[in-house]
Structure formats: structure tokens, C-alpha cells
């Protein structure tokens, strides 16, 4: 999703909307690209994930399982993940499988209200996939929303979180401390975390796009001490600072991004 966390970029300036005259890629400084799935199609990720993943991770867990997709953009990847995890065919919508929501419910958030509105309008599973406009880095906004959603199911944390091509946008807009806070928060909120970090070359490309458009550089880009092999650096943060362990790397997409699955050891959930 890409970017959607764009929900993740905190107190941000108004996101680029479809009505904006500038739809160049560089005009989406929070990753809220209006046509993201056209250049990074969902199949490029979900094809790397094994069938039956939820059954293997949660063999005896109570259903429904709860998932959180941070930075869902306009929802195409969220829906593709949902279909894949439940073994649904592309032709199957909510009317074909009314029981699907009994197995998995997804809360998907993004910073861009225009993208969220599109996701809500196009979702084939409105009963089990919820889309919410949220800046995930705004604690005053995220806490009541997430607490309310989890409370509907009598839960305090999510079973699995998805963070797909979001970390760079958090990092560029909130700096090293923002990235650390974001990863710490996600690890405290999810038993498992599937994360797709952008490599460092994407940071340089994003900065170039902004400069090409004559815009100011990202505030933190030139001062980031967390750099280089971002998959390795994020793995270090999650395993050394966030009480998670790396379970599996499902491989790399055709655009050179690893899909990494982490599991919490539970100690970081005690205060939730």
C-alpha cells in the first residue's frame, strides 16, 4: 500500500489529491500516489506469500483474526492480501463468501482521505475490510480509532500487521526517531508483522523527484543516520529494540523489496 501510511507520516501537510494539478510521482511526499497499484501491482507481493499462511501462523487461534494494514493507499493491495490469505479467487466477492469475515477482519488506514474514499467505494468486502483516514504518527488520532476497533472484538492487539512500502515515508518525514517510534508502536500492537522496507536507493530517488519539481528536500533526508541496507537496519531495530524475531523472508519483489515476517515475543504487548 504503498504508501499509505501515508498514514504514516505525521501531521502532514495536506496530501496530494486527485484534484491536484501536480500528479507527478514527486508530488506525493508522503507516498500517497493516486495510481500506485499500476506501477507496483499487488500480485507482485501476494505471489511471494505461501498459501495457508494464516493457518500455519494461527493454527488454534480464535476467529476472526484481526489484521492492520498501515498505509493502504486506495486499497488494492489490502483486498489482494485479504483474498490471498483466505484463499478466495478474484471473482469471489462478499456475496460469494459471506463467512469470509468470520476468519479475518482488516482495518486499513491511510493519511490521504481521497484515497480512502476510493477504497471504501471499491471494496468488495465492506463487512470485513474497514478503511479509515488516519495519520498513524498522530497518537491523539490513532489511539481512539485503534482502541475502538479492537474493542469491538474484545481484543487489545492485532494478530497481524502489514506495512508495505511505508517505512521510507515515515523515515523521510519524521527522521530516525520517527522511524524508531513507528516500528516500536507497530511491534507493540501486532503479534506478527509483515513488512516491506524500501531500499536506500528509493530514498535517493524520492529526494531527486522532489528536487526535480523545484520543491524543498525532505527535512530529514540528509541527516538520517539509519541508512544503507534498510532491510537489515529495520530487522536490527525490530529484533534488538522491539522484542520481535525474524520468522521468514519470503523473497524479493521484482522491484527489489524484501517481504519480511516478524513475530513478537509478547513482552512488548504487556502495557497495552
Secondary structure, DSSP 8 states (H G I E B T S, - for coil): --SBGGGGS-S-S----TT-S--SGGG-TTS--TTHHHHS-THHHHTTS-TTHHHHH-SS--SSEEEEEEB-TTSHHHHHHHHHHHT--TT--TTT-TTGGGTEEEEEEES-HHHHHHHHHH-S-TTTEEEEE--TT-HHHHHHHHHHHHHHTT-SSEEEEEEES-HHHHHHHHHHHHHHHHHHHHHHHEEEEEEE---HHHHHHHHHHHHHTT----TTGGG-SS-SSHHHHHHHIIIIISSEEEEEEEEE-TTS-EEEEEEE-SGGGTT-
